[in-house]
């Protein structure tokens, strides 16, 4: 069955003194599945599978949801729910592809799955013993980026405050 897949591209920006993104993926890959679960916002998430092939990294986020979920049906049968074993819930997958050469992360759009902000939070909080700090920056079409950089709007404001003109109120430590 052919389906269209909607994806978004992001640049993986490493902050100062951050560990390498590929090192984090290797660490996650080596951890057992149950150790990958993290609470992000109001949901539990984990990276399901991590693999590397031809210099590319493939991984899927699973976002657990205990609320409503899909049912199963056919054109001749009504919608039926699923039976779950103890501890099972719906889990929405979001596929990701990391391209180390360009530093881009391609993320599948899944309305009920992990979104990029939560993916970023998950990755940044995955290993409390190491400092992994990444920012996922949207990648726009080159024409759009060029127009944005060359826009005629104010791009930067620099100002200074001369403390000689500041005074304290009597009996308070704040400036007025």
Secondary structure, DSSP 8 states (H G I E B T S, - for coil): ------EEEEEEEE-TT---HHHHHHHHHHS-GGGG-EEETTEEEEEEEEEEETTEEEEEEEEEE-S----EEETTEEEE-----TT--EEEEEEEEEETTTTEEEEE--TTS--HHHHHHHHHHS-TTS---EEEEE---HHHHHHHHT-SS---------GGG--B-TT-SSB-
